[in-house]
């Protein structure tokens, strides 16, 4: 019996060593990142690294925007069917947006879907003005809720996470916020794991690449600005156990997804999977007991968007790897696991999560085959626009939950893509509503 016990312990220790090695492969930038994984129901910390350091949240901010909006619905101050009007202030937001004209109306429900999937900065402002009366009024609500939740390091000045010195949070605080969303609004859980949105010919997939690729993934939000790096708050559920992982400061969207997957694997292993390593994990308390660190947030602008990068940092750069990490290196092998089916036993797999959901402007969905009548949504032309971006690169912080190239798209890009007109035939009649490419303005660090 003693021999059997020794063998079992040896096998479990082997699993622990493998897991620690896996985490170490993606942990070479510990000083420039924050990592955290907790249990959603209890708040128990399963792993933490720099979780108490302040950080620029970027578009992960939109989780708080959703939280405040859902509270307004719960309190009866607004309804999901209530139309909100796009203001000139919303139109001026950049770089990633839906691109509606001033005066366009969008229901609260559709606005939440657009914001959570496309990370539309203009729609975040639409919600803020509709709920709080102004960006400043909404920021007051954000900060009030943050204090109420115990988010001791968080300060908000805008609803979308665009660069601002006073827009600060931490892995600790973002995990507290994610846990509050899950616990307080279980009936609205679908908002943070929508596969994508569809409007006319425009289809936008969710930037959270864990959805549909990591088994059990069910949320929540990505973010990127140069000063913050690539951020992600992710959640996943297995065997009735839900975990929340936070990654701040990853060097690319690919590494961000990988680190989150590794954190979730580590968490599930410590709660009963892969050999049941719970007895090996020393207690780290709950997320609320993580001590806030009183320092300035790190500014990763040079690392993320400096001249050493061969191309601007973007939300869809899954193929970018560190300069000294070749395809045969351990780091390169782990990164290749992001491509489903190429590595046996990879963390990432193909998982069917459904089709993009319909969104529309106005208060009624369009008739089949037609687009909404009061606005022309701008299609996401980020990938084709990358070629144009080489001639005129935008400021580094323009890339926020979208491509920097899209932010630099010229006004000429507003023309709808169409086949060349026949030389001897009259031009075809235009379609009633055709999505046009976004001509998005760039943003500067405040």
C-alpha positions as CSV (number, residue, x, y, z in Angstrom):
1,X,0.0,0.0,0.0
2,X,2.8,2.4,0.8
3,X,4.5,1.6,-2.5
4,X,1.2,2.3,-4.3
5,X,0.7,5.6,-2.4
6,X,4.3,6.6,-3.3
7,X,3.6,5.8,-7.0
8,X,0.5,7.9,-7.0
9,X,2.2,10.8,-5.4
10,X,5.1,10.5,-7.9
11,X,2.6,10.6,-10.8
12,X,0.9,13.6,-9.4
13,X,4.2,15.4,-8.9
14,X,5.0,14.6,-12.5
15,X,1.7,16.3,-13.6
16,X,2.6,19.3,-11.4
17,X,6.0,19.6,-12.9
18,X,4.5,19.4,-16.4
19,X,2.0,22.1,-15.6
20,X,4.7,24.4,-14.1
21,X,6.9,23.9,-17.1
22,X,4.0,24.8,-19.4
23,X,3.3,28.0,-17.4
24,X,7.0,28.8,-17.4
25,X,7.3,28.5,-21.2
26,X,4.9,31.5,-21.5
27,X,6.1,33.3,-18.5
28,X,9.4,34.8,-19.6
29,X,8.0,38.4,-19.4
30,X,6.9,38.2,-15.8
31,X,8.0,41.7,-15.1
32,X,5.8,43.1,-17.9
33,X,2.6,41.2,-17.3
34,X,0.0,40.3,-14.8
35,X,-1.7,36.9,-14.5
36,X,-4.5,35.7,-12.4
37,X,-7.0,32.7,-12.3
38,X,-9.8,32.4,-9.7
39,X,-12.9,30.3,-9.0
40,X,-15.9,32.2,-10.1
41,X,-18.2,31.0,-7.3
42,X,-15.9,31.4,-4.3
43,X,-13.3,33.9,-5.5
44,X,-10.5,31.6,-4.5
45,X,-7.2,32.4,-6.0
46,X,-5.6,29.5,-7.9
47,X,-2.6,31.3,-9.3
48,X,-1.5,35.0,-9.2
49,X,1.4,36.9,-10.6
50,X,1.6,40.7,-10.3
51,X,-2.2,40.6,-9.8
52,X,-2.0,43.6,-7.5
53,X,-0.2,45.9,-9.8
54,X,-2.1,48.7,-11.5
55,X,-2.6,48.4,-15.2
56,X,-4.2,50.3,-18.1
57,X,-7.3,48.2,-18.9
58,X,-7.9,49.2,-22.5
59,X,-11.1,47.8,-23.9
60,X,-11.6,45.4,-21.0
61,X,-13.1,48.6,-19.6
62,X,-16.2,47.7,-21.5
63,X,-17.0,45.0,-19.0
64,X,-17.7,47.8,-16.5
65,X,-19.7,49.7,-19.1
66,X,-21.8,46.5,-19.5
67,X,-22.1,46.2,-15.7
68,X,-23.4,49.7,-15.2
69,X,-25.8,49.4,-18.2
70,X,-27.2,46.1,-16.9
71,X,-27.6,47.6,-13.5
72,X,-29.6,50.4,-15.1
73,X,-31.9,47.8,-16.7
74,X,-32.2,45.9,-13.5
75,X,-33.2,49.1,-11.6
76,X,-35.8,49.9,-14.2
77,X,-34.1,53.1,-15.4
78,X,-33.8,51.8,-19.0
79,X,-35.0,48.8,-21.0
80,X,-33.3,46.6,-23.6
81,X,-35.7,47.8,-26.2
82,X,-35.1,51.5,-25.5
83,X,-33.6,53.3,-28.5
84,X,-30.5,55.4,-27.8
85,X,-29.3,58.1,-30.2
86,X,-25.8,58.3,-31.7
87,X,-24.4,61.7,-30.8
88,X,-21.7,63.8,-32.5
89,X,-19.5,62.9,-29.6
90,X,-20.0,59.2,-30.3
91,X,-19.2,59.7,-34.0
92,X,-15.9,61.3,-33.1
93,X,-14.6,58.2,-31.2
94,X,-11.9,56.2,-32.8
95,X,-10.4,54.0,-34.1
96,X,-12.7,50.9,-33.9
97,X,-16.4,51.7,-34.2
98,X,-19.6,50.8,-36.0
99,X,-19.4,54.1,-37.9
100,X,-23.1,55.2,-37.6
101,X,-24.0,58.8,-38.4
102,X,-25.2,61.2,-35.8
103,X,-28.9,60.8,-35.1
104,X,-28.9,57.0,-35.7
105,X,-30.9,55.1,-33.1
106,X,-29.7,51.8,-31.6
107,X,-31.5,49.8,-28.9
108,X,-29.7,49.0,-25.7
109,X,-29.7,45.3,-26.5
110,X,-28.1,45.8,-29.9
111,X,-25.7,48.4,-28.5
112,X,-24.4,45.8,-25.9
113,X,-23.9,43.2,-28.6
114,X,-22.0,45.6,-30.9
115,X,-19.8,46.8,-28.0
116,X,-19.0,43.4,-26.6
117,X,-18.2,41.7,-30.0
118,X,-16.7,44.5,-32.1
119,X,-15.5,46.5,-29.1
120,X,-17.0,49.5,-30.8
121,X,-15.8,52.7,-29.1
122,X,-18.6,54.8,-30.5
123,X,-21.3,52.4,-29.2
124,X,-19.7,52.5,-25.7
125,X,-20.2,56.3,-25.7
126,X,-23.8,55.8,-27.0
127,X,-24.5,53.6,-23.9
128,X,-22.7,55.9,-21.6
129,X,-24.7,59.0,-22.7
130,X,-27.9,57.0,-22.7
131,X,-27.4,55.7,-19.2
132,X,-25.4,58.5,-17.5
133,X,-26.4,61.5,-19.5
134,X,-22.8,62.2,-20.5
135,X,-19.4,60.5,-20.5
136,X,-18.6,62.3,-17.2
137,X,-21.8,61.3,-15.6
138,X,-21.4,57.7,-16.7
139,X,-17.8,57.7,-15.4
140,X,-19.1,58.7,-12.0
141,X,-21.4,55.7,-12.1
142,X,-18.5,53.4,-13.1
143,X,-16.4,54.6,-10.3
144,X,-19.3,54.3,-7.8
145,X,-19.9,50.7,-8.8
146,X,-16.1,50.0,-8.7
147,X,-15.9,51.3,-5.1
148,X,-19.0,49.3,-4.2
149,X,-17.5,46.1,-5.5
150,X,-14.2,46.6,-3.8
151,X,-12.2,47.4,-6.9
152,X,-9.6,49.4,-4.9
153,X,-7.2,50.2,-7.8
154,X,-9.7,51.1,-10.5
155,X,-10.4,54.6,-11.9
156,X,-12.5,55.3,-15.0
157,X,-12.8,58.4,-17.1
158,X,-14.3,57.0,-20.2
159,X,-16.6,54.0,-21.1
160,X,-14.4,52.5,-23.9
161,X,-10.9,52.2,-22.5
162,X,-9.2,54.6,-25.0
163,X,-5.9,55.9,-23.7
164,X,-6.1,58.1,-20.6
165,X,-3.7,58.5,-17.7
166,X,-6.5,58.1,-15.1
167,X,-8.1,55.0,-16.8
168,X,-6.5,52.4,-14.5
169,X,-7.4,49.0,-13.1
170,X,-5.6,45.7,-12.1
171,X,-5.9,42.0,-12.6
172,X,-7.3,41.8,-9.1
173,X,-10.0,44.4,-9.8
174,X,-10.9,43.0,-13.2
175,X,-11.4,39.5,-11.8
176,X,-13.7,41.0,-9.1
177,X,-15.7,42.8,-11.8
178,X,-15.9,39.6,-14.0
179,X,-17.1,37.6,-11.0
180,X,-19.7,40.3,-10.2
181,X,-21.1,40.1,-13.8
182,X,-21.3,36.4,-13.7
183,X,-23.0,36.2,-10.3
184,X,-25.3,39.2,-10.6
185,X,-26.5,38.8,-14.2
186,X,-26.5,35.1,-15.0
187,X,-29.5,35.6,-17.3
188,X,-27.4,37.9,-19.5
189,X,-24.4,35.7,-19.7
190,X,-24.7,35.4,-23.5
191,X,-23.5,39.0,-23.9
192,X,-19.9,38.0,-23.1
193,X,-19.7,34.9,-25.2
194,X,-21.4,35.9,-28.5
195,X,-19.6,34.3,-31.4
196,X,-20.0,37.4,-33.5
197,X,-22.4,39.9,-35.0
198,X,-24.0,40.3,-38.4
199,X,-25.4,43.5,-39.9
200,X,-26.2,43.5,-43.6
201,X,-23.0,42.2,-45.3
202,X,-20.8,43.1,-42.4
203,X,-19.8,40.1,-40.2
204,X,-17.6,40.6,-37.2
205,X,-16.2,37.7,-35.2
206,X,-15.5,38.1,-31.5
207,X,-11.9,39.1,-30.8
208,X,-11.7,36.6,-27.9
209,X,-10.2,33.7,-29.8
210,X,-10.7,31.3,-26.9
211,X,-14.4,31.2,-27.9
212,X,-14.8,28.3,-30.2
213,X,-11.2,27.2,-29.7
214,X,-10.8,26.4,-26.0
215,X,-13.2,23.8,-24.7
216,X,-15.5,25.3,-22.1
217,X,-14.7,28.9,-22.9
218,X,-17.7,31.2,-22.2
219,X,-16.4,34.8,-22.0
220,X,-15.5,37.6,-21.6
221,X,-13.6,40.6,-23.1
222,X,-10.3,41.6,-24.8
223,X,-8.4,44.9,-24.9
224,X,-5.4,46.5,-26.4
225,X,-3.6,49.8,-26.4
226,X,0.1,50.3,-26.7
227,X,0.6,51.4,-23.1
228,X,-1.2,48.3,-21.8
229,X,-0.3,45.5,-24.2
230,X,-2.8,42.8,-25.0
231,X,-5.3,42.2,-22.2
232,X,-7.9,39.5,-21.8
233,X,-10.5,38.6,-19.1
234,X,-11.6,35.1,-19.9
235,X,-13.9,32.6,-18.4
236,X,-14.5,28.8,-18.9
237,X,-16.7,26.1,-17.4
238,X,-16.0,22.4,-17.0
239,X,-17.9,19.9,-15.0
240,X,-19.9,22.6,-13.4
241,X,-16.8,24.5,-12.3
242,X,-16.3,28.0,-13.7
243,X,-13.0,29.8,-13.6
244,X,-12.0,33.4,-14.5
245,X,-8.5,34.1,-15.9
246,X,-7.0,37.6,-16.4
247,X,-4.0,38.3,-18.6
248,X,-2.6,41.8,-18.8
249,X,0.4,42.9,-20.9
250,X,0.8,40.0,-23.3
251,X,2.9,40.8,-26.4
252,X,0.3,39.7,-29.0
253,X,-3.3,38.5,-29.2
254,X,-2.0,35.0,-29.9
255,X,0.1,34.9,-26.7
256,X,-2.7,36.5,-24.8
257,X,-5.0,33.6,-25.7
258,X,-2.4,31.0,-25.0
259,X,-1.6,32.4,-21.5
260,X,-5.3,32.5,-20.7
261,X,-5.7,28.9,-21.8
262,X,-2.7,27.8,-19.7
263,X,-4.1,29.6,-16.7
264,X,-7.4,28.0,-17.1
265,X,-5.8,24.6,-17.5
266,X,-3.8,25.2,-14.4
267,X,-7.0,26.2,-12.6
268,X,-9.0,23.2,-13.6
269,X,-6.1,20.9,-12.7
270,X,-6.0,22.3,-9.2
271,X,-9.7,21.8,-8.8
272,X,-9.8,18.2,-9.7
273,X,-8.6,17.5,-13.2
274,X,-5.4,16.1,-14.6
275,X,-4.5,14.1,-11.5
276,X,-6.2,16.3,-8.8
277,X,-3.5,18.6,-7.8
278,X,-5.5,20.6,-5.3
279,X,-3.6,19.2,-2.3
280,X,-0.3,20.5,-3.8
281,X,-1.5,24.1,-4.3
282,X,-0.9,26.3,-1.2
283,X,-3.9,28.5,-0.3
284,X,-3.6,32.0,-1.7
285,X,-6.8,33.3,-0.2
286,X,-9.5,35.0,-2.2
287,X,-9.3,37.7,-4.9
288,X,-10.3,40.4,-2.5
289,X,-7.3,39.5,-0.3
290,X,-4.7,40.3,-3.0
291,X,-2.8,43.3,-1.8
292,X,-3.0,46.3,-4.1
293,X,0.5,47.7,-5.0
294,X,0.9,51.5,-4.8
295,X,2.9,52.2,-7.9
296,X,2.4,53.8,-11.3
297,X,1.0,51.5,-14.1
298,X,3.7,50.1,-16.4
299,X,3.8,51.8,-19.8
300,X,4.5,49.2,-22.5
301,X,4.3,51.6,-25.4
302,X,7.9,51.1,-26.6
303,X,7.7,47.3,-26.2
304,X,4.3,47.0,-27.9
305,X,4.5,49.7,-30.6
306,X,8.1,50.7,-30.9
307,X,10.1,50.8,-34.1
308,X,11.5,47.3,-33.5
309,X,8.1,45.8,-34.5
310,X,8.0,44.8,-38.2
311,X,4.4,45.8,-38.3
312,X,2.0,47.7,-36.0
313,X,0.5,45.8,-33.1
314,X,-3.0,44.7,-33.9
315,X,-5.9,42.7,-32.4
316,X,-5.7,40.0,-35.1
317,X,-2.0,39.3,-35.2
318,X,-2.2,35.6,-34.2
319,X,0.8,34.7,-36.3
320,X,3.3,37.1,-34.6
321,X,5.8,35.5,-32.2
322,X,8.7,36.9,-30.2
323,X,11.8,37.7,-32.2
324,X,13.9,34.9,-30.7
325,X,11.2,32.2,-30.5
326,X,11.6,30.1,-33.6
327,X,8.9,27.5,-34.7
328,X,11.0,24.7,-33.2
329,X,11.5,26.3,-29.8
330,X,9.3,25.4,-26.9
331,X,7.7,28.8,-27.1
332,X,7.0,28.4,-30.8
333,X,5.5,25.0,-30.3
334,X,3.1,26.3,-27.7
335,X,2.1,29.2,-29.9
336,X,1.4,26.8,-32.8
337,X,-1.2,25.2,-30.5
338,X,-3.3,28.2,-31.2
339,X,-3.9,26.8,-34.7
340,X,-6.6,24.0,-34.2
341,X,-5.6,20.6,-35.4
342,X,-1.9,21.2,-36.0
343,X,-0.7,19.9,-32.6
344,X,-2.0,16.7,-31.1
345,X,-3.4,17.4,-27.7
346,X,-3.3,21.1,-28.2
347,X,-5.0,23.4,-25.7
348,X,-7.0,24.9,-28.6
349,X,-9.5,22.9,-30.6
350,X,-12.4,23.6,-33.0
351,X,-15.6,24.0,-31.0
352,X,-18.9,25.0,-32.6
353,X,-20.3,28.0,-30.8
354,X,-22.9,29.0,-33.4
355,X,-23.3,31.7,-36.0
356,X,-23.0,35.5,-35.6
357,X,-26.2,37.1,-34.2
358,X,-28.2,39.7,-36.1
359,X,-27.9,43.3,-35.0
360,X,-29.6,46.4,-36.5
361,X,-30.3,50.1,-36.0
362,X,-33.7,51.4,-35.2
363,X,-36.2,49.6,-33.0
364,X,-37.3,46.8,-35.4
365,X,-35.2,44.1,-37.1
366,X,-35.0,44.5,-40.9
367,X,-37.0,42.4,-43.3
368,X,-35.2,39.3,-44.5
369,X,-32.6,40.3,-47.1
370,X,-32.7,44.0,-46.2
371,X,-30.6,46.2,-44.0
372,X,-31.9,48.6,-41.4
373,X,-33.3,51.7,-43.0
374,X,-31.9,54.5,-40.9
375,X,-28.2,54.0,-41.2
376,X,-25.4,52.6,-43.3
377,X,-23.1,50.5,-41.0
378,X,-19.5,50.5,-42.0
379,X,-18.0,47.1,-42.7
380,X,-14.8,46.0,-41.0
381,X,-12.2,46.4,-43.7
382,X,-9.2,46.1,-41.4
383,X,-7.3,43.3,-43.2
384,X,-7.5,44.8,-46.7
385,X,-6.6,48.2,-45.2
386,X,-3.3,46.9,-43.9
387,X,-1.6,47.3,-47.3
388,X,-2.6,51.0,-47.3
389,X,-1.3,51.5,-43.8
390,X,2.3,51.0,-44.9
391,X,2.3,54.3,-46.7
392,X,1.0,56.3,-43.7
393,X,1.3,54.6,-40.4
394,X,-1.1,55.9,-37.7
395,X,0.0,56.8,-34.1
396,X,0.7,53.6,-32.2
397,X,-2.2,54.0,-29.8
398,X,-4.6,54.0,-32.7
399,X,-4.8,50.2,-32.5
400,X,-7.3,49.4,-29.9
401,X,-9.3,46.2,-30.2
402,X,-8.9,46.4,-34.0
403,X,-6.1,46.8,-36.5
404,X,-3.9,49.9,-36.6
405,X,-4.2,49.7,-40.3
406,X,-7.9,50.1,-40.2
407,X,-7.5,53.3,-38.2
408,X,-5.3,54.7,-40.9
409,X,-7.8,53.9,-43.7
410,X,-8.1,56.8,-46.1
411,X,-11.4,58.6,-46.9
412,X,-11.3,56.8,-50.2
413,X,-11.9,53.6,-48.4
414,X,-15.4,54.7,-47.6
415,X,-16.4,53.7,-51.1
416,X,-18.2,50.3,-51.1
417,X,-16.3,47.4,-52.6
418,X,-17.8,46.5,-55.9
419,X,-16.9,44.8,-59.2
420,X,-15.6,47.0,-62.0
421,X,-18.4,48.4,-64.1
422,X,-18.8,46.9,-67.6
423,X,-17.5,49.2,-70.3
424,X,-20.5,48.9,-72.6
425,X,-23.2,48.5,-70.0
426,X,-24.9,51.1,-67.7
427,X,-23.8,50.9,-64.0
428,X,-26.1,48.6,-62.0
429,X,-28.6,50.2,-59.7
430,X,-27.2,50.5,-56.1
431,X,-28.4,48.1,-53.5
432,X,-30.7,49.7,-50.9
433,X,-28.1,49.5,-48.1
434,X,-24.5,48.4,-48.6
435,X,-22.1,48.5,-45.7
436,X,-19.1,50.7,-46.4
437,X,-15.5,50.5,-45.2
438,X,-14.8,52.4,-42.0
439,X,-12.8,55.6,-42.3
440,X,-11.7,55.7,-38.7
441,X,-9.7,58.5,-37.0
442,X,-6.7,57.7,-34.9
443,X,-6.4,58.4,-31.2
444,X,-3.6,59.9,-29.1
445,X,-2.5,59.0,-25.6
446,X,-4.0,61.5,-23.1
